[in-house]
Amino acid sequence: MGANCGCGIDPKAQTAGNDIDCDSYYTERNLNEVQEWLNDLDLSQYYENFIDHGFDRMDIIKANMKNNTILKRIGIEKIGHQMVIIKSIEKFNEYENENENEDETITNISSTNGFIDRIICDDEPLIPSW
C-alpha cells in the first residue's frame, strides 16, 4: 500500500495491484488543464502543438506566452487564434495578480501562549483584541 505523498491521491487507492504514481498523477492533471483550457477557447486543435513543444503545464504557458512569436514557432499561424490565446493568458495573469494582492492584506498576526489574540486585515481587526 502506497504512502500518502501529499498529491491528493487517496492512499487506500494505492494497493499492491493498483499503485498510482504521483508524478504520473501530476503529469496527467497538468495535461488535462492544458486540454481543458484550449477546449474552453474552442482551440483544442492546437493541443498537440503545445504538448509537442514542451508547453504541457499552464504555469509554463502563462510564463512564456507574452506575444505571438512563440505561438508562430509552435505552429499556430492564424492571427485571430493567437490573439484569443494571448488574451486568455493575460486574463489568467491578471486574476492571479489580484489574488496575490488579496493575500497580502493580512498585515499582522500576533499570538500569545499559542492563541491568536489579534488579526488585523486592512487596518480592521478580524478578531477583537481582548
C-alpha positions in Angstrom: 0.0 0.0 0.0 1.4 3.4 -1.0 2.1 6.1 1.4 0.3 9.4 1.2 2.7 11.7 -0.5 0.6 14.8 -0.4 -0.5 14.7 -4.0 -4.2 14.3 -3.1 -4.4 10.6 -4.1 -6.2 8.5 -1.6 -3.6 6.1 -0.1 -6.4 3.4 0.1 -6.5 3.6 -3.7 -2.8 2.7 -3.8 -3.0 -1.1 -3.4 -0.4 -3.6 -4.4 -2.0 -4.2 -7.8 -3.1 -0.6 -8.3 -0.1 1.6 -7.5 -0.7 5.2 -8.5 2.5 7.2 -9.2 2.3 10.9 -8.0 4.4 12.0 -10.9 2.0 10.4 -13.4 -0.9 11.9 -11.5 0.5 15.4 -11.7 1.5 14.9 -15.4 -2.0 13.8 -16.3 -3.5 16.6 -14.3 -1.3 19.2 -16.0 -2.1 17.8 -19.4 -5.8 17.9 -18.6 -5.6 21.5 -17.5 -4.0 22.5 -20.8 -6.6 20.5 -22.8 -9.5 22.0 -20.8 -8.1 25.5 -21.3 -7.9 25.0 -25.1 -11.3 23.4 -25.2 -12.7 26.4 -23.3 -11.2 28.7 -26.0 -12.6 26.4 -28.8 -9.0 25.9 -29.9 -8.5 22.2 -29.0 -6.9 21.6 -32.4 -3.7 23.2 -31.0 -3.3 20.8 -28.1 -0.6 18.7 -29.8 1.2 21.9 -30.8 1.6 22.9 -27.2 2.4 19.5 -25.8 4.9 18.6 -28.6 6.9 21.8 -27.9 7.0 21.3 -24.1 4.1 23.5 -23.1 2.5 20.8 -21.0 1.7 22.8 -17.9 -0.4 26.0 -17.5 2.4 27.7 -15.5 4.8 27.3 -18.3 2.3 28.6 -20.8 1.4 31.6 -18.7 5.0 32.5 -18.1 6.1 32.3 -21.7 3.3 33.3 -24.0 3.7 37.0 -23.9 3.3 37.6 -27.6 2.6 35.7 -30.8 6.3 34.9 -31.6 6.3 31.6 -29.7 2.8 30.8 -30.9 4.0 31.1 -34.5 7.1 28.9 -33.7 4.8 26.1 -32.4 2.6 26.2 -35.5 -0.3 28.5 -34.6 -0.4 30.7 -37.6 -3.9 32.2 -37.5 -3.7 35.7 -36.0 -7.2 35.6 -34.6 -6.3 32.3 -32.7 -3.1 33.9 -31.5 -5.0 36.8 -30.1 -7.5 34.6 -28.3 -4.7 32.6 -26.7 -2.7 35.7 -25.6 -5.8 37.5 -24.3 -6.7 34.4 -22.2 -3.2 34.2 -20.8 -3.3 37.9 -19.9 -6.6 37.3 -18.0 -5.1 34.4 -16.1 -2.1 36.5 -15.1 -4.4 39.5 -14.1 -6.5 37.1 -12.0 -3.5 35.6 -10.2 -2.0 39.1 -9.5 -5.3 40.2 -8.0 -5.4 37.1 -5.7 -1.8 37.7 -4.7 -2.7 41.2 -3.6 -5.6 39.9 -1.5 -3.3 37.5 0.3 -1.0 40.4 1.2 -3.8 42.3 3.0 -3.2 40.3 6.2 -0.6 42.5 7.8 -0.3 41.4 11.4 -0.9 38.2 13.3 0.2 38.1 16.9 0.0 35.1 19.2 0.2 34.7 22.9 0.6 31.3 24.5 -0.4 29.6 21.3 -3.7 31.5 20.9 -4.2 34.1 18.2 -5.4 37.2 20.0 -5.3 39.7 17.1 -5.5 39.6 13.4 -5.5 42.9 11.5 -6.6 43.0 7.9 -6.7 46.3 6.1 -6.4 48.1 9.5 -9.6 46.4 10.7 -9.5 43.8 13.5 -11.0 40.4 12.4 -10.7 39.1 15.9 -11.2 41.7 18.7 -8.3 42.4 21.0 -9.2 41.2 24.5 
